[in-house]
Amino acid sequence: MKGTLMKLLLRLSAAVLLTSMLSLAGSTKYVSVYRNPAAGLIDFSGTKVAAFVVIPDQGIREGREETLATELRRRGINCLAGYTILPGELVKDRDKAKEFLKKAGVGGAVLMRLVGDEERTSYSPGTAWYSQSYYPSFWGYWNYGWSSVYVPEYTWTDRVVTLETLIYSIDKDQLLWAGRSETTNPKEKDIAKFVKDLADATGKELRKAGLVKK
């Protein structure tokens, strides 16, 4: 009976831990940020902004830029997907890029680039569950029992995608803000949610830095 109860408790603990880990799936956080000390508030009102996703595959680039531009428009920014302004074959021609962006009247840009995609394995050694001195007395066990939960040792592997996000004033040819974010276990089939989470995290960092109004 005791062995069955212990197995049940172990399974329950493992289930709770797994549920907690899954709730973090797709979570995005910034691990590094830079604010240009010479930059004031980022105010793109009345400014046309281009969204670029730096990726060699033109087809994938178009879809990602549309998603990013859509998310920024939802936040009140007059944003266009970069590929609608600058054809893919010209992205590596800086002079042509300048010409096309100037002709389109673009004054600002948001760029995203993948800089890492890796698996990370983590390990938890677990905790001991039995301490002889607490068990003889009901009230002696009471506080200990409610404050101490046995956690079995376990390992898990997460996929971590790292992106850099850059915000530029093209008019001033100046970097305004840069950040490197990590997303844990992103859902590949839900790019829109991935970009929304990233935009939310970026907005939070920009407000924290005092670069945009709260």
C-alpha positions in Angstrom: 0.0 0.0 0.0 2.8 2.4 0.9 4.6 1.6 -2.3 1.5 2.2 -4.4 0.9 5.6 -2.6 4.5 6.6 -3.1 4.3 5.8 -6.9 1.1 7.8 -7.1 2.7 10.8 -5.4 5.7 10.6 -7.7 3.6 10.5 -10.8 1.5 13.4 -9.5 4.7 15.5 -8.8 6.0 14.7 -12.3 2.7 15.7 -13.9 2.7 19.0 -12.1 6.3 19.7 -13.1 5.5 18.8 -16.8 2.5 21.1 -16.8 4.5 24.0 -15.4 7.2 23.4 -18.1 4.6 23.3 -20.9 3.1 26.5 -19.7 6.4 28.2 -20.6 6.3 26.9 -24.2 6.7 29.8 -26.6 7.7 32.3 -24.0 9.8 35.1 -25.2 12.2 37.2 -23.1 15.0 39.7 -23.8 18.4 38.6 -22.5 20.3 41.7 -23.7 19.3 45.2 -24.7 21.1 48.4 -25.9 19.7 51.9 -25.9 21.4 54.6 -27.9 22.1 57.3 -25.2 21.7 60.0 -27.8 18.3 58.8 -28.8 15.2 60.4 -27.3 11.7 58.9 -27.5 11.1 56.7 -30.5 8.2 58.4 -32.2 7.4 57.1 -35.7 4.1 59.0 -35.9 3.8 60.5 -39.4 6.8 58.4 -40.4 6.7 55.5 -42.8 8.5 52.4 -41.4 9.7 49.3 -43.1 9.9 45.9 -41.5 12.7 43.7 -42.6 13.4 40.1 -41.7 17.0 39.3 -42.7 16.8 35.8 -44.2 18.1 34.5 -47.5 14.9 32.6 -48.6 12.7 35.1 -50.4 9.5 33.2 -49.9 10.0 32.8 -46.2 11.2 36.4 -45.9 8.0 37.7 -47.5 5.7 35.9 -45.1 7.7 36.9 -42.0 7.8 40.5 -43.0 4.1 40.6 -43.7 3.4 39.2 -40.2 5.8 41.6 -38.6 4.4 44.6 -40.5 0.8 43.6 -39.6 1.7 43.4 -35.9 3.3 46.8 -35.9 0.4 48.4 -37.8 -1.9 47.0 -35.0 0.2 49.1 -32.7 -0.4 52.3 -34.7 2.8 52.3 -36.7 2.6 53.1 -40.5 4.6 50.0 -41.4 5.2 48.2 -44.7 6.7 44.8 -45.3 10.2 45.4 -46.6 9.9 43.2 -49.7 7.1 45.4 -51.0 9.6 48.2 -51.2 12.8 46.5 -51.9 13.0 43.5 -54.2 14.8 40.5 -52.9 17.5 40.6 -55.6 18.5 44.1 -54.4 18.9 43.5 -50.6 22.7 43.1 -50.9 23.1 46.2 -53.1 23.3 49.0 -50.5 23.2 51.9 -53.1 20.1 50.4 -54.7 18.5 49.8 -51.3 19.1 53.5 -50.4 17.5 54.6 -53.6 14.4 52.4 -53.2 13.8 53.3 -49.6 14.3 57.0 -50.3 11.9 56.8 -53.2 9.3 55.0 -51.0 9.7 57.8 -48.3 10.7 55.4 -45.6 12.1 57.1 -42.5 12.5 54.3 -40.1 13.1 50.5 -40.0 12.6 47.5 -37.7 14.9 44.6 -38.6 14.9 41.1 -37.2 17.6 38.4 -37.7 17.9 34.9 -36.5 21.2 34.5 -34.6 20.7 31.1 -32.9 18.6 28.0 -32.8 19.7 25.3 -30.4 18.7 22.6 -28.0 19.5 23.1 -24.3 19.3 20.3 -21.8 18.6 21.1 -18.2 18.8 18.9 -15.1 17.1 19.0 -11.7 18.7 16.8 -9.0 15.5 16.4 -7.0 15.0 16.8 -3.3 14.9 14.3 -0.4 11.4 13.7 1.1 12.0 12.0 4.4 13.4 13.4 7.6 13.0 11.1 10.7 12.8 13.9 13.3 9.6 15.4 11.9 7.5 12.2 11.6 6.8 11.0 15.2 4.6 14.0 16.1 1.5 15.0 14.1 2.1 18.7 14.7 5.8 18.3 14.3 5.1 17.0 10.8 2.4 19.5 10.0 4.5 22.5 9.0 7.1 20.4 7.4 4.6 18.4 5.3 2.9 21.5 3.9 6.2 23.3 3.2 8.2 20.4 1.8 7.3 18.6 -1.4 9.3 15.8 -2.9 10.5 16.6 -6.3 12.0 13.6 -8.3 15.2 14.2 -10.4 14.6 14.8 -14.0 16.1 16.2 -17.2 14.4 18.0 -20.0 15.4 19.5 -23.4 14.2 22.9 -24.7 14.6 24.4 -28.1 15.7 28.0 -27.8 15.5 30.4 -30.7 17.6 33.6 -30.4 16.8 36.7 -32.5 18.2 40.2 -32.6 15.8 43.1 -33.1 17.1 46.5 -34.3 15.2 49.8 -34.6 16.8 52.4 -36.8 16.0 56.0 -37.8 16.8 55.9 -41.5 16.4 59.7 -41.7 19.3 60.1 -39.2 21.1 56.9 -40.2 21.1 56.1 -36.5 20.6 53.0 -34.4 17.9 53.8 -31.7 17.6 50.5 -29.9 18.8 46.9 -30.2 17.9 43.8 -28.3 18.6 40.0 -28.3 15.7 37.8 -27.3 15.2 34.1 -26.6 12.1 32.2 -27.3 11.7 28.8 -25.6 10.0 26.0 -27.6 8.3 28.2 -30.2 5.4 26.7 -32.1 6.6 26.7 -35.7 3.0 26.5 -37.1 2.0 29.7 -35.2 4.3 32.4 -36.5 1.7 35.1 -35.9 1.7 34.3 -32.1 5.5 34.1 -32.1 5.7 37.6 -33.6 3.0 39.0 -31.4 4.8 37.7 -28.3 8.1 39.2 -29.6 6.4 42.5 -30.3 4.9 42.5 -26.8 8.3 41.8 -25.2 9.9 44.5 -27.3 7.3 47.1 -26.4 7.9 46.2 -22.7 11.6 46.7 -23.0 11.2 50.0 -24.9 8.8 51.4 -22.3 11.3 50.2 -19.6 14.1 52.1 -21.4 11.9 55.2 -21.6 12.1 55.2 -25.4 8.3 55.1 -26.0 5.4 56.4 -24.0 3.6 54.1 -21.6 
